[in-house]
Amino acid sequence: MFQKIDSTVTVRIAILSLVATLAANVVRAGMLAAQKADPEGKRPKLRFYNSATGSISALLKRAAKDGARLAIGPLQKPAVKKLAGPTELPIPVLALNQVTTAAKPSNLYQFSLAPESKVSELVNKVWDEGYRKGVVLYPKGKRGNRMSQAFRRQ
């Protein structure tokens, strides 16, 4: 799964994101802040790639060829879905969104803050604890509606 990385070698990380979006700017700022929080000699080398240009698979291959040991991104679901096919990826990828597929590469990791994923975790936990009925209180608005619908689907 993961390889142990030599702590004396600078780790190269590819960041796959759209360039001119608010979400991309937030991701970029967070990555750079995290990088600066590490001691100077142990900071990973970050390289940003624009995921809006060309094929996401080709972009990932290019990042691997450039020396990246890990990729973070993409954020867009269609791009994550393309990476989630049955073909193994050239380097491990931490996608910043989540898709459901029958088969996915063993080195594709998905991270999402979508309310549906949180609902699923909660439903599984209370089900495992033996609860079979419940009441759902949710905020008014688009996000609350998504949460409510996710509970009903479970």
DSSP file (Angstrom, degrees, kcal/mol; ACC not computed):
  #  RESIDUE AA STRUCTURE BP1 BP2  ACC     N-H-->O    O-->H-N    N-H-->O    O-->H-N    TCO  KAPPA ALPHA  PHI   PSI    X-CA   Y-CA   Z-CA
    1    1 A M              0   0    0      0, 0.0     2,-0.3     0, 0.0   105,-0.0   0.000 360.0 360.0 360.0 -87.9    0.0    0.0    0.0
    2    2 A F        -     0   0    0     90,-0.0     2,-0.3     3,-0.0   105,-0.0  -0.735 360.0-137.5 -95.5 146.8    2.2    2.9    1.2
    3    3 A Q        -     0   0    0     -2,-0.3     2,-0.3     1,-0.0     0, 0.0  -0.784  23.4-110.9 -98.9 145.9    5.9    2.8    0.9
    4    4 A K        -     0   0    0     -2,-0.3     2,-0.5     1,-0.0    -1,-0.0  -0.605  35.6-141.7 -72.4 134.0    8.2    4.0    3.7
    5    5 A I        -     0   0    0     -2,-0.3     2,-0.3     2,-0.0     6,-0.1  -0.858  15.9-114.4-104.9 131.8    9.8    7.2    2.6
    6    6 A D    >   -     0   0    0     -2,-0.5     3,-1.6     1,-0.2    -1,-0.0  -0.455  20.1-146.1 -61.9 121.8   13.5    8.0    3.5
    7    7 A S  T 3  S+     0   0    0     -2,-0.3    -1,-0.2     1,-0.3     4,-0.1   0.597  95.2  62.1 -71.6  -9.6   13.4   11.0    5.8
    8    8 A T  T 3  S+     0   0    0      2,-0.1     2,-0.4    34,-0.0    -1,-0.3   0.551  92.8  77.6 -89.8  -7.1   16.7   12.3    4.4
    9    9 A V  S <  S-     0   0    0     -3,-1.6     2,-0.4    33,-0.0    -4,-0.0  -0.848  88.1-116.1-105.2 136.8   15.2   12.7    0.9
   10   10 A T        -     0   0    0     -2,-0.4     2,-0.3    34,-0.1    -2,-0.1  -0.566  31.9-132.6 -69.9 125.2   12.9   15.6    0.0
   11   11 A V        -     0   0    0     -2,-0.4    34,-3.6    31,-0.1     2,-0.5  -0.636  12.8-146.1 -82.3 134.0    9.5   14.3   -0.8
   12   12 A R  E     -a   45   0A   0     55,-0.4    57,-3.0    -2,-0.3    58,-0.9  -0.891  16.4-171.9-103.3 127.1    7.9   15.6   -4.0
   13   13 A I  E     -ab  46  70A   0     32,-3.0    34,-2.1    -2,-0.5     2,-0.5  -0.972  13.5-146.3-122.2 130.4    4.1   16.0   -4.0
   14   14 A A  E     -ab  47  71A   0     56,-2.8    58,-3.0    -2,-0.4     2,-0.6  -0.814   7.9-156.1 -93.2 131.4    1.9   16.8   -7.0
   15   15 A I  E     -ab  48  72A   0     32,-2.9    34,-3.2    -2,-0.5     2,-0.8  -0.944   6.8-162.3-108.6 114.8   -1.1   18.9   -6.3
   16   16 A L  E     +a   49   0A   0     56,-2.9     2,-0.3    -2,-0.6    34,-0.2  -0.850  34.3 128.7-100.7 105.9   -3.8   18.4   -9.0
   17   17 A S  E     -a   50   0A   0     32,-2.4    34,-1.7    -2,-0.8    35,-0.4  -0.983  62.4 -89.8-151.9 162.2   -6.3   21.2   -9.0
   18   18 A L        -     0   0    0     -2,-0.3     3,-0.3    32,-0.2    32,-0.0  -0.452  35.6-144.5 -67.7 149.7   -8.0   23.8  -11.1
   19   19 A V  S    S+     0   0    0      1,-0.2     2,-0.4    -2,-0.1    -1,-0.1   0.916  84.3  42.6 -87.4 -45.2   -6.1   27.0  -11.2
   20   20 A A  S    S+     0   0    0      4,-0.1     2,-0.3     5,-0.0    -1,-0.2  -0.291  89.6  98.4-106.6  49.5   -8.6   29.8  -11.3
   21   21 A T  S  > S-     0   0    0     -2,-0.4     4,-2.2    -3,-0.3     5,-0.2  -0.929  74.7-121.7-129.6 157.8  -11.3   28.8   -8.7
   22   22 A L  H  > S+     0   0    0     -2,-0.3     4,-2.3     1,-0.2     5,-0.2   0.921 114.9  51.8 -60.7 -44.7  -11.9   29.8   -5.1
   23   23 A A  H  > S+     0   0    0      1,-0.2     4,-2.6     2,-0.2    -1,-0.2   0.904 109.3  50.2 -60.4 -41.3  -11.7   26.1   -4.0
   24   24 A A  H  > S+     0   0    0      1,-0.2     4,-2.8     2,-0.2    -1,-0.2   0.898 109.8  50.6 -63.8 -40.4   -8.3   25.8   -5.8
   25   25 A N  H  X S+     0   0    0     -4,-2.2     4,-2.5     2,-0.2    -1,-0.2   0.889 111.0  48.5 -64.7 -38.8   -7.0   28.9   -4.1
   26   26 A V  H  X S+     0   0    0     -4,-2.3     4,-2.4     2,-0.2    -2,-0.2   0.924 113.0  47.5 -66.1 -44.9   -8.1   27.6   -0.7
   27   27 A V  H  X S+     0   0    0     -4,-2.6     4,-2.6     2,-0.2    -2,-0.2   0.935 113.3  48.7 -60.8 -46.5   -6.4   24.2   -1.4
   28   28 A R  H  X S+     0   0    0     -4,-2.8     4,-2.5     1,-0.2     5,-0.2   0.929 111.9  48.1 -60.4 -47.4   -3.3   25.9   -2.6
   29   29 A A  H  X S+     0   0    0     -4,-2.5     4,-2.2     1,-0.2    -1,-0.2   0.904 113.1  48.7 -61.6 -41.9   -3.1   28.3    0.5
   30   30 A G  H  X S+     0   0    0     -4,-2.4     4,-2.4     2,-0.2    -2,-0.2   0.908 111.5  48.8 -64.7 -42.5   -3.7   25.3    2.8
   31   31 A M  H  X S+     0   0    0     -4,-2.6     4,-2.3     2,-0.2    -2,-0.2   0.920 112.8  47.3 -64.3 -43.8   -1.0   23.2    1.2
   32   32 A L  H  X S+     0   0    0     -4,-2.5     4,-2.2     2,-0.2    -1,-0.2   0.885 112.1  50.2 -66.8 -38.1    1.6   26.0    1.3
   33   33 A A  H  X S+     0   0    0     -4,-2.2     4,-1.1    -5,-0.2    -2,-0.2   0.915 111.5  48.3 -65.0 -42.7    0.8   26.8    4.9
   34   34 A A  H  X S+     0   0    0     -4,-2.4     4,-0.7     1,-0.2     3,-0.2   0.893 110.4  52.4 -63.8 -39.3    1.2   23.1    5.9
   35   35 A Q  H >< S+     0   0    0     -4,-2.3     3,-1.0     1,-0.2    -2,-0.2   0.921 108.8  49.1 -62.2 -44.3    4.5   23.0    4.0
   36   36 A K  H 3< S+     0   0    0     -4,-2.2    -1,-0.2     1,-0.2    -2,-0.2   0.717 100.5  66.1 -70.2 -20.3    5.8   26.0    5.8
   37   37 A A  H 3< S+     0   0    0     -4,-1.1    -1,-0.2    -3,-0.2    -2,-0.2   0.744  87.7  84.5 -73.4 -22.2    4.8   24.5    9.2
   38   38 A D  S << S-     0   0    0     -3,-1.0     5,-0.2    -4,-0.7    -3,-0.0  -0.457  99.9 -89.2 -75.9 152.3    7.4   21.7    8.7
   39   39 A P    >   -     0   0    0      0, 0.0     3,-2.1     0, 0.0     4,-0.5  -0.329  44.5-109.6 -58.4 145.8   11.0   22.3    9.7
   40   40 A E  G >  S+     0   0    0      1,-0.3     3,-0.9     2,-0.2    -2,-0.1   0.831 115.7  49.2 -50.7 -43.7   12.9   23.8    6.8
   41   41 A G  G 3  S+     0   0    0      1,-0.2    -1,-0.3   -31,-0.0    -3,-0.0   0.612 114.3  46.1 -74.0 -11.3   15.0   20.7    6.0
   42   42 A K  G <  S+     0   0    0     -3,-2.1    -1,-0.2   -32,-0.1    -2,-0.2   0.259  78.8 126.8-115.7  10.9   12.0   18.4    6.0
   43   43 A R    <   -     0   0    0     -3,-0.9     2,-0.1    -4,-0.5    -8,-0.1  -0.495  59.8-122.8 -72.6 134.1    9.5   20.3    3.9
   44   44 A P        -     0   0    0      0, 0.0     2,-0.6     0, 0.0   -32,-0.2  -0.414  23.5-116.1 -69.8 153.2    8.0   18.4    1.0
   45   45 A K  E     -a   12   0A   0    -34,-3.6   -32,-3.0    -2,-0.1     2,-0.4  -0.832  33.8-157.1 -91.1 120.5    8.5   19.9   -2.5
   46   46 A L  E     -a   13   0A   0     -2,-0.6     2,-0.4   -34,-0.2   -32,-0.2  -0.790  13.2-175.2-101.4 139.9    5.1   20.8   -3.9
   47   47 A R  E     -a   14   0A   0    -34,-2.1   -32,-2.9    -2,-0.4     2,-0.4  -0.990  16.1-144.3-133.5 127.4    4.3   21.2   -7.5
   48   48 A F  E     -a   15   0A   0     -2,-0.4     2,-0.4   -34,-0.2   -32,-0.2  -0.756  13.4-168.3 -95.8 133.6    0.9   22.4   -8.7
   49   49 A Y  E     -a   16   0A   0    -34,-3.2   -32,-2.4    -2,-0.4     2,-0.8  -0.961  25.1-122.7-120.7 137.3   -0.6   21.1  -11.9
   50   50 A N  E >   -a   17   0A   0     -2,-0.4     3,-1.4   -34,-0.2   -32,-0.2  -0.698  18.9-165.2 -81.6 109.5   -3.7   22.5  -13.5
   51   51 A S  T 3  S+     0   0    0    -34,-1.7   -33,-0.2    -2,-0.8    -1,-0.2   0.516  80.9  71.8 -75.8  -3.1   -6.3   19.7  -13.7
   52   52 A A  T 3  S+     0   0    0    -35,-0.4     2,-0.7     1,-0.1    -1,-0.3   0.605  82.8  82.2 -84.6 -11.0   -8.4   21.6  -16.2
   53   53 A T  S <  S-     0   0    0     -3,-1.4     6,-0.1     2,-0.1    -1,-0.1  -0.845 101.3 -40.8-101.3 116.3   -5.8   21.1  -19.0
   54   54 A G  S    S-     0   0    0     -2,-0.7     2,-0.2     4,-0.1     3,-0.0  -0.137 102.4 -14.1  72.1-164.4   -5.9   17.8  -20.8
   55   55 A S     >  -     0   0    0      1,-0.1     4,-2.2     2,-0.0     5,-0.1  -0.526  50.2-141.4 -78.0 136.1   -6.5   14.3  -19.4
   56   56 A I  H  > S+     0   0    0     -2,-0.2     4,-2.1     1,-0.2     5,-0.1   0.856 104.9  53.4 -65.2 -34.2   -6.3   13.8  -15.7
   57   57 A S  H  > S+     0   0    0      2,-0.2     4,-2.1     1,-0.2    -1,-0.2   0.914 109.7  47.0 -66.0 -42.6   -4.6   10.4  -16.3
   58   58 A A  H  > S+     0   0    0      2,-0.2     4,-2.3     1,-0.2    -2,-0.2   0.880 111.1  52.6 -65.5 -38.0   -2.0   12.0  -18.5
   59   59 A L  H  X S+     0   0    0     -4,-2.2     4,-2.2     2,-0.2    -2,-0.2   0.898 109.0  49.3 -64.1 -40.8   -1.4   14.8  -15.9
   60   60 A L  H  X S+     0   0    0     -4,-2.1     4,-2.2     2,-0.2    -2,-0.2   0.901 110.2  50.7 -65.7 -41.2   -0.9   12.2  -13.2
   61   61 A K  H  X S+     0   0    0     -4,-2.1     4,-2.4     1,-0.2    -2,-0.2   0.903 110.2  50.6 -62.2 -40.7    1.6   10.3  -15.4
   62   62 A R  H  X S+     0   0    0     -4,-2.3     4,-2.1     2,-0.2    -2,-0.2   0.904 108.6  51.3 -64.1 -41.3    3.5   13.6  -16.0
   63   63 A A  H  <>S+     0   0    0     -4,-2.2     5,-2.5     2,-0.2     4,-0.2   0.910 111.0  48.4 -62.0 -42.2    3.6   14.3  -12.3
   64   64 A A  H ><5S+     0   0    0     -4,-2.2     3,-1.4     1,-0.2    -2,-0.2   0.913 110.9  50.4 -63.6 -42.4    5.1   10.8  -11.7
   65   65 A K  H 3<5S+     0   0    0     -4,-2.4    -1,-0.2     1,-0.3    -2,-0.2   0.839 104.8  58.4 -63.9 -33.1    7.6   11.4  -14.5
   66   66 A D  T 3<5S-     0   0    0     -4,-2.1    -1,-0.3    -5,-0.2    -2,-0.2   0.501 129.5 -96.6 -75.3  -3.5    8.5   14.7  -12.8
   67   67 A G  T < 5 +     0   0    0     -3,-1.4   -55,-0.4     1,-0.3    -3,-0.2   0.485  68.8 155.2 105.3   3.2    9.4   12.8   -9.7
   68   68 A A      < -     0   0    0     -5,-2.5    -1,-0.3    -6,-0.2   -55,-0.2  -0.406  25.4-169.0 -64.8 138.6    6.2   13.1   -7.6
   69   69 A R  S    S+     0   0    0    -57,-3.0     2,-0.3     1,-0.3   -56,-0.2   0.538  74.9  17.8 -99.8 -12.9    5.9   10.3   -5.0
   70   70 A L  E     -b   13   0A   0    -58,-0.9   -56,-2.8    21,-0.2     2,-0.4  -0.983  66.1-147.8-156.2 147.4    2.3   11.2   -4.2
   71   71 A A  E     -bc  14  93A   0     21,-2.2    23,-2.8    -2,-0.3     2,-0.5  -0.975   4.7-159.5-122.3 140.3   -0.5   13.3   -5.7
   72   72 A I  E     -bc  15  94A   0    -58,-3.0   -56,-2.9    -2,-0.4    23,-0.2  -0.981  46.6  -9.6-116.7 126.2   -3.2   15.2   -3.9
   73   73 A G        -     0   0    0     21,-2.8     2,-0.2    -2,-0.5   -56,-0.2  -0.542   5.7-176.5 112.8 175.9   -6.3   16.0   -5.9
   74   74 A P        -     0   0    0      0, 0.0    22,-2.1     0, 0.0    -1,-0.3   0.542  26.4-169.4 -80.8 173.5   -8.3   16.3   -8.0
   75   75 A L        +     0   0    0    -59,-0.2     2,-0.3    20,-0.2    23,-0.1   0.730  59.9  91.4 -95.5 -30.3  -11.3   18.0   -6.4
   76   76 A Q  S  > S-     0   0    0      1,-0.1     4,-2.1    21,-0.1     3,-0.4  -0.516  72.5-138.0 -77.3 131.2  -13.8   17.6   -9.3
   77   77 A K  H  > S+     0   0    0     -2,-0.3     4,-2.8     1,-0.2     5,-0.2   0.875 101.0  55.7 -55.9 -43.4  -15.9   14.5   -9.2
   78   78 A P  H  > S+     0   0    0      0, 0.0     4,-1.6     0, 0.0    -1,-0.2   0.900 110.0  46.8 -59.7 -37.5  -15.6   13.8  -13.0
   79   79 A A  H  > S+     0   0    0     -3,-0.4     4,-1.5     2,-0.2    -2,-0.2   0.895 112.1  49.5 -69.5 -39.5  -11.8   13.8  -12.7
   80   80 A V  H  X S+     0   0    0     -4,-2.1     4,-1.3     1,-0.2    -1,-0.2   0.906 108.1  55.0 -63.9 -40.5  -11.9   11.5   -9.6
   81   81 A K  H  < S+     0   0    0     -4,-2.8    -1,-0.2     1,-0.2    -2,-0.2   0.879 104.7  53.2 -60.7 -38.5  -14.2    9.2  -11.5
   82   82 A K  H >< S+     0   0    0     -4,-1.6     3,-0.8     1,-0.2    -1,-0.2   0.870 111.0  46.4 -65.0 -35.9  -11.7    8.9  -14.4
   83   83 A L  H 3< S+     0   0    0     -4,-1.5    -1,-0.2     1,-0.2    -2,-0.2   0.710  99.6  71.9 -76.1 -19.8   -9.0    7.9  -11.9
   84   84 A A  T 3< S+     0   0    0     -4,-1.3    -1,-0.2    -3,-0.2    19,-0.2   0.245  73.1 115.6 -84.6  14.6  -11.3    5.4  -10.2
   85   85 A G  S <  S-     0   0    0     -3,-0.8    16,-0.0    19,-0.1    -3,-0.0  -0.070  86.4 -92.1 -71.6-177.7  -11.2    3.0  -13.1
   86   86 A P  S    S+     0   0    0      0, 0.0     2,-0.3     0, 0.0    18,-0.1   0.592  93.8 102.5 -76.3  -9.5   -9.7   -0.5  -12.7
   87   87 A T  S    S-     0   0    0     18,-0.1    -2,-0.1     1,-0.1     2,-0.1  -0.579  77.9-115.5 -80.8 134.0   -6.2    0.5  -13.9
   88   88 A E        -     0   0    0     -2,-0.3    -1,-0.1    16,-0.1    -3,-0.0  -0.378  31.1-122.7 -64.1 142.4   -3.5    1.0  -11.2
   89   89 A L        -     0   0    0      1,-0.1    -1,-0.1    -2,-0.1    17,-0.0  -0.571  13.4-122.3 -87.9 151.9   -2.2    4.6  -10.9
   90   90 A P  S    S+     0   0    0      0, 0.0    -1,-0.1     0, 0.0    -2,-0.0   0.792  95.4  11.1 -66.8 -27.1    1.5    5.4  -11.4
   91   91 A I  S    S-     0   0    0     16,-0.1   -21,-0.2   -20,-0.0   -22,-0.1  -0.958  98.7 -80.9-141.7 159.1    1.7    6.9   -7.9
   92   92 A P        -     0   0    0      0, 0.0   -21,-2.2     0, 0.0     2,-0.4  -0.346  46.4-156.3 -61.1 143.4   -0.7    7.0   -4.8
   93   93 A V  E     -cd  71 108A   0     14,-2.7    16,-3.3   -23,-0.2     2,-0.8  -0.988  16.5-160.2-127.9 129.4   -3.4    9.6   -5.1
   94   94 A L  E     -cd  72 109A   0    -23,-2.8   -21,-2.8    -2,-0.4    16,-0.2  -0.886  23.5-156.5-104.0  97.4   -5.4   11.2   -2.3
   95   95 A A  E     - d   0 110A   0     14,-3.0    16,-2.2    -2,-0.8   -20,-0.2  -0.498  13.6-141.0 -75.6 142.4   -8.5   12.5   -4.2
   96   96 A L  S    S+     0   0    0    -22,-2.1     2,-0.3    -2,-0.2    17,-0.2  -0.094  82.8  42.7 -97.5  34.7  -10.3   15.4   -2.6
   97   97 A N  S    S-     0   0    0     15,-0.1    14,-0.5   -23,-0.1     2,-0.4  -0.937  79.3-120.3-161.8 175.0  -13.7   14.1   -3.5
   98   98 A Q        +     0   0    0     -2,-0.3     2,-0.3    12,-0.2   -17,-0.1  -0.986  22.9 174.5-135.1 136.2  -15.4   10.7   -3.5
   99   99 A V        -     0   0    0     -2,-0.4     2,-0.5   -19,-0.1    -2,-0.0  -0.941  27.6-125.9-131.3 156.5  -17.1    8.5   -6.1
  100  100 A T        +     0   0    0     -2,-0.3     2,-0.3     4,-0.0     3,-0.1  -0.911  37.1 160.6-105.9 128.4  -18.5    5.1   -5.9
  101  101 A T        -     0   0    0     -2,-0.5     3,-0.1     1,-0.1   -16,-0.0  -0.963  46.6-122.9-140.6 156.7  -17.2    2.5   -8.4
  102  102 A A  S    S+     0   0    0     -2,-0.3     2,-0.4     1,-0.2    -1,-0.1   0.918 100.0  16.7 -66.4 -43.8  -17.2   -1.3   -8.6
  103  103 A A        +     0   0    0    -19,-0.2    -1,-0.2    -3,-0.1    -3,-0.0  -0.988  70.0 174.0-131.9 140.4  -13.5   -1.5   -8.8
  104  104 A K        -     0   0    0     -2,-0.4   -20,-0.1   -18,-0.1   -19,-0.1  -0.978  41.2 -86.4-141.8 156.7  -10.9    1.1   -8.1
  105  105 A P    >   -     0   0    0      0, 0.0     3,-1.4     0, 0.0   -18,-0.1  -0.287  33.3-127.7 -60.6 146.0   -7.1    1.2   -8.0
  106  106 A S  T 3  S+     0   0    0      1,-0.3   -18,-0.1   -17,-0.0     0, 0.0   0.690 108.4  55.8 -69.3 -16.4   -5.6    0.1   -4.6
  107  107 A N  T 3  S+     0   0    0    -16,-0.1   -14,-2.7   -15,-0.0     2,-0.6   0.087  83.6  98.8-105.6  24.7   -3.5    3.3   -4.6
  108  108 A L  E <   -d   93   0A   0     -3,-1.4     2,-0.4   -16,-0.2   -14,-0.2  -0.957  51.5-174.5-108.9 119.0   -6.5    5.7   -4.9
  109  109 A Y  E     -d   94   0A   0    -16,-3.3   -14,-3.0    -2,-0.6     2,-0.4  -0.938   9.6-151.9-114.3 135.1   -7.6    7.1   -1.6
  110  110 A Q  E     -d   95   0A   0     -2,-0.4     2,-0.4   -16,-0.2   -14,-0.2  -0.914  12.6-177.4-116.4 133.0  -10.7    9.3   -1.5
  111  111 A F        +     0   0    0    -16,-2.2     2,-0.4   -14,-0.5    -2,-0.0  -0.995  10.7 169.0-128.5 129.4  -11.4   12.1    1.1
  112  112 A S        -     0   0    0     -2,-0.4   -15,-0.1   -15,-0.1   -16,-0.0  -0.998  33.2-163.5-143.8 144.1  -14.7   14.0    1.1
  113  113 A L        +     0   0    0     -2,-0.4    -1,-0.1   -17,-0.2     5,-0.0   0.139  48.0 139.3-105.7  16.4  -16.4   16.5    3.4
  114  114 A A    >>  -     0   0    0      1,-0.1     4,-1.3     2,-0.0     3,-0.8  -0.346  61.0-127.5 -62.1 139.2  -19.7   16.0    1.6
  115  115 A P  H 3> S+     0   0    0      0, 0.0     4,-2.3     0, 0.0     5,-0.2   0.818 106.9  63.2 -59.5 -29.4  -22.6   15.8    4.1
  116  116 A E  H 3> S+     0   0    0      1,-0.2     4,-2.3     2,-0.2     5,-0.1   0.885 100.9  50.5 -63.6 -37.6  -23.8   12.5    2.6
  117  117 A S  H <> S+     0   0    0     -3,-0.8     4,-1.9     2,-0.2    -1,-0.2   0.873 110.5  49.1 -69.6 -34.8  -20.5   10.8    3.6
  118  118 A K  H  X S+     0   0    0     -4,-1.3     4,-2.2     2,-0.2    -2,-0.2   0.895 110.4  51.2 -68.8 -39.7  -20.9   12.0    7.2
  119  119 A V  H  X S+     0   0    0     -4,-2.3     4,-2.9     2,-0.2     5,-0.2   0.926 108.5  52.0 -61.1 -45.2  -24.5   10.8    7.2
  120  120 A S  H  X S+     0   0    0     -4,-2.3     4,-2.4     1,-0.2    -1,-0.2   0.911 109.1  49.5 -59.4 -44.3  -23.5    7.4    6.0
  121  121 A E  H  X S+     0   0    0     -4,-1.9     4,-2.0     2,-0.2    -1,-0.2   0.923 113.3  46.8 -60.2 -44.8  -20.8    7.1    8.8
  122  122 A L  H  X S+     0   0    0     -4,-2.2     4,-2.6     2,-0.2     5,-0.3   0.921 111.6  49.8 -65.1 -45.6  -23.4    8.1   11.4
  123  123 A V  H  X S+     0   0    0     -4,-2.9     4,-2.3     1,-0.2     5,-0.2   0.924 111.4  49.1 -60.7 -44.9  -26.1    5.7   10.1
  124  124 A N  H  X S+     0   0    0     -4,-2.4     4,-2.3    -5,-0.2    -1,-0.2   0.898 111.3  50.6 -61.3 -40.3  -23.6    2.8   10.1
  125  125 A K  H  X S+     0   0    0     -4,-2.0     4,-1.2    -5,-0.2    -2,-0.2   0.947 113.4  42.4 -64.8 -49.5  -22.5    3.6   13.6
  126  126 A V  H  <>S+     0   0    0     -4,-2.6     5,-2.1     1,-0.2    -1,-0.2   0.854 113.4  53.5 -69.6 -32.1  -26.0    3.7   15.2
  127  127 A W  H ><5S+     0   0    0     -4,-2.3     3,-1.8    -5,-0.3    -1,-0.2   0.933 107.2  51.3 -63.7 -45.2  -27.1    0.6   13.2
  128  128 A D  H 3<5S+     0   0    0     -4,-2.3    -1,-0.2     1,-0.3    -2,-0.2   0.777 105.4  57.2 -62.2 -26.6  -24.1   -1.3   14.5
  129  129 A E  T 3<5S-     0   0    0     -4,-1.2    -1,-0.3    -5,-0.1    -2,-0.2   0.441 124.3-104.1 -84.9  -0.1  -25.1   -0.2   18.1
  130  130 A G  T < 5S+     0   0    0     -3,-1.8     2,-0.2     1,-0.3    -3,-0.2   0.436  72.1 141.4  97.8  -0.5  -28.5   -1.8   17.5
  131  131 A Y      < +     0   0    0     -5,-2.1    -1,-0.3     1,-0.1    -2,-0.1  -0.575  18.7 171.4 -78.6 138.2  -30.7    1.3   16.9
  132  132 A R        +     0   0    0     -2,-0.2     2,-0.3     1,-0.2    -1,-0.1   0.486  60.4  47.1-124.5  -8.1  -33.4    0.8   14.3
  133  133 A K        +     0   0    0      2,-0.0     2,-0.3     0, 0.0    -1,-0.2  -0.967  62.5 159.2-133.6 150.8  -35.5    4.0   14.5
  134  134 A G        -     0   0    0     -2,-0.3     2,-0.4    -3,-0.1     0, 0.0  -0.982  34.0-122.4-161.0 171.0  -34.6    7.7   14.7
  135  135 A V        -     0   0    0     -2,-0.3     2,-0.6     2,-0.0    -2,-0.0  -0.964  24.0-147.1-120.3 138.5  -35.5   11.3   14.3
  136  136 A V        -     0   0    0     -2,-0.4     2,-0.5     2,-0.0    -2,-0.0  -0.934  11.5-173.2-113.7 121.1  -33.6   13.6   12.0
  137  137 A L        +     0   0    0     -2,-0.6    -2,-0.0    11,-0.0     0, 0.0  -0.953  18.9 169.6-107.0 127.7  -33.1   17.3   12.8
  138  138 A Y        -     0   0    0     -2,-0.5     6,-0.1     9,-0.0     3,-0.1  -0.977  35.3 -98.8-141.6 152.7  -31.5   19.2   10.0
  139  139 A P        -     0   0    0      0, 0.0     2,-0.2     0, 0.0     8,-0.1  -0.347  42.5-104.9 -70.8 149.6  -30.8   22.8    9.1
  140  140 A K  S    S+     0   0    0      4,-0.1     2,-0.2     3,-0.1     3,-0.2  -0.511  80.4  51.4 -70.4 138.0  -33.0   24.6    6.6
  141  141 A G  S  > S-     0   0    0     -2,-0.2     4,-2.4     1,-0.2     5,-0.2  -0.691 102.1 -50.4 127.2-179.0  -31.4   25.0    3.2
  142  142 A K  H  > S+     0   0    0     -2,-0.2     4,-2.1     1,-0.2    -1,-0.2   0.903 130.2  46.6 -60.6 -47.7  -29.7   23.1    0.4
  143  143 A R  H  > S+     0   0    0      1,-0.2     4,-2.2     2,-0.2    -1,-0.2   0.918 113.0  50.0 -64.0 -43.8  -27.1   21.4    2.7
  144  144 A G  H  > S+     0   0    0      1,-0.2     4,-2.7     2,-0.2    -1,-0.2   0.891 109.1  52.1 -61.5 -40.3  -29.7   20.4    5.2
  145  145 A N  H  X S+     0   0    0     -4,-2.4     4,-2.7     2,-0.2    -1,-0.2   0.902 108.3  51.2 -62.9 -41.0  -31.9   18.9    2.4
  146  146 A R  H  X S+     0   0    0     -4,-2.1     4,-2.0     2,-0.2    -2,-0.2   0.916 111.7  47.6 -61.5 -42.3  -28.9   16.9    1.1
  147  147 A M  H  X S+     0   0    0     -4,-2.2     4,-2.0     2,-0.2    -2,-0.2   0.936 112.2  48.9 -64.3 -46.0  -28.4   15.5    4.6
  148  148 A S  H  X S+     0   0    0     -4,-2.7     4,-2.0     1,-0.2    -2,-0.2   0.914 112.0  48.4 -60.2 -45.2  -32.1   14.7    5.1
  149  149 A Q  H  X S+     0   0    0     -4,-2.7     4,-1.9     1,-0.2    -1,-0.2   0.865 108.5  54.6 -64.7 -36.0  -32.3   12.9    1.7
  150  150 A A  H  X S+     0   0    0     -4,-2.0     4,-1.1    -5,-0.2    -1,-0.2   0.893 107.2  50.6 -65.0 -39.0  -29.1   10.9    2.5
  151  151 A F  H >< S+     0   0    0     -4,-2.0     3,-0.5     1,-0.2    -2,-0.2   0.919 109.3  51.1 -63.0 -43.6  -30.7    9.7    5.8
  152  152 A R  H 3< S+     0   0    0     -4,-2.0    -1,-0.2     1,-0.2    -2,-0.2   0.859 108.2  52.4 -63.8 -34.8  -33.8    8.6    3.9
  153  153 A R  H 3<        0   0    0     -4,-1.9    -1,-0.2     1,-0.2    -2,-0.2   0.756 360.0 360.0 -71.1 -24.5  -31.7    6.7    1.3
  154  154 A Q    <<        0   0    0     -4,-1.1    -1,-0.2    -3,-0.5    -2,-0.2   0.494 360.0 360.0 -73.6 360.0  -29.9    4.8    4.1
